[in-house]
Amino acid sequence: MSYKTILVHCDASNSVGHRLGVAADLAQCFGARLVGLHVRRPFEPPVFADGSFPMDDFFKAHEEGVKVDEAEASAAFAKAIKGRELATEWRLADGYAENEVAVHARYADLVVLGQAEPDPTATPSDLPETVALATGRPALVVPHIGAERPGKVVLLCWNASREAARAASDALPFLTAADQVIVLTVNPTASAKGHGAEPGADAAAWLARHGVKVTVQRDVAMDADVGGVILSRAADHGADLIVMGIYGHSRLREMVLGGASRTLLGGMTVPVFMSH
């Protein structure tokens, strides 16, 4: 199993170069086709428009901004792939990023997204979780502060759930190539329908049959601090990638996530690999 098509969202944010560098490194590592996608946002008349300012002027300003964003995104993609022997493709789509990225991601093996920027941008701040919940494809979220190519030391968050199993399976190309994989269980309880008698051991045995170099760590945390424990253990082990199942749902564009997911996406300093 490997990733043969990697989609990367290319907006005009300050951190787009960070995620493009990671995506290009991964495409080179896996021998994958790298697809850059830029979404041109639609025109939305300002709610405060009262007729005193011509609507044509608003539209003209919007069109100029869209062209500038497209040029910046395209230039960033060209810079990231320059000098690399990669199969690449540049795509443009018109619409809302959360919808268009989700559609294109369904025809890729992995989608690379950026963590929400500290300052507001045209890209929705909840784009990573929206895409992860909507696509049926794994998402790799790159911190806005940047990151090296992930995958040497991987922290796999395991709670014996469907989402965790999906994330572990989707991340196998990373896990099998890693120097070390730590299966982290937080507040595990032995159960015939979930964890076995030794929580994490069943997952470790499954991974070992794939040739993964794996160890298990069990930890305890207050329910509200599971995400904090995950981030702490990632730092303790020097992990450069966190793998987790994402929980939640999206209704009427309102995102509802589990507490650990929110904590990780807000406080991440290394890439987070998510599946739903």
Rosetta blueprint (number, residue, H / E / L):
1 M L
2 S L
3 Y L
4 K L
5 T E
6 I E
7 L E
8 V E
9 H E
10 C L
11 D L
12 A L
13 S L
14 N L
15 S L
16 V H
17 G H
18 H H
19 R H
20 L H
21 G H
22 V H
23 A H
24 A H
25 D H
26 L H
27 A H
28 Q H
29 C H
30 F H
31 G L
32 A L
33 R E
34 L E
35 V E
36 G E
37 L E
38 H E
39 V E
40 R E
41 R L
42 P L
43 F L
44 E L
45 P L
46 P L
47 V L
48 F L
49 A L
50 D L
51 G L
52 S L
53 F L
54 P L
55 M H
56 D H
57 D H
58 F H
59 F H
60 K H
61 A H
62 H H
63 E H
64 E H
65 G H
66 V H
67 K H
68 V H
69 D H
70 E H
71 A H
72 E H
73 A H
74 S H
75 A H
76 A H
77 F H
78 A H
79 K H
80 A H
81 I H
82 K L
83 G L
84 R L
85 E L
86 L L
87 A L
88 T E
89 E E
90 W E
91 R E
92 L E
93 A E
94 D E
95 G L
96 Y L
97 A H
98 E H
99 N H
100 E H
101 V H
102 A H
103 V H
104 H H
105 A H
106 R L
107 Y L
108 A L
109 D L
110 L E
111 V E
112 V E
113 L E
114 G E
115 Q L
116 A L
117 E L
118 P L
119 D L
120 P L
121 T L
122 A L
123 T L
124 P L
125 S L
126 D L
127 L H
128 P H
129 E H
130 T H
131 V H
132 A H
133 L H
134 A H
135 T H
136 G L
137 R L
138 P L
139 A E
140 L E
141 V E
142 V E
143 P L
144 H L
145 I L
146 G L
147 A L
148 E L
149 R L
150 P L
151 G L
152 K L
153 V E
154 V E
155 L E
156 L E
157 C E
158 W L
159 N L
160 A L
161 S L
162 R H
163 E H
164 A H
165 A H
166 R H
167 A H
168 A H
169 S H
170 D H
171 A L
172 L H
173 P H
174 F H
175 L H
176 T H
177 A H
178 A L
179 D L
180 Q E
181 V E
182 I E
183 V E
184 L E
185 T E
186 V E
187 N L
188 P L
189 T L
190 A E
191 S L
192 A L
193 K L
194 G L
195 H E
196 G L
197 A L
198 E L
199 P L
200 G L
201 A H
202 D H
203 A H
204 A H
205 A H
206 W H
207 L H
208 A H
209 R L
210 H L
211 G L
212 V L
213 K L
214 V E
215 T E
216 V E
217 Q E
218 R E
219 D E
220 V L
221 A L
222 M L
223 D H
224 A H
225 D H
226 V H
227 G H
228 G H
229 V H
230 I H
231 L H
232 S H
233 R H
234 A H
235 A H
236 D H
237 H H
238 G L
239 A L
240 D L
241 L E
242 I E
243 V E
244 M E
245 G E
246 I L
247 Y L
248 G E
249 H E
250 S E
251 R E
252 L L
253 R L
254 E E
255 M E
256 V E
257 L E
258 G L
259 G H
260 A H
261 S H
262 R H
263 T H
264 L H
265 L H
266 G H
267 G H
268 M L
269 T L
270 V L
271 P L
272 V E
273 F E
274 M E
275 S E
276 H L
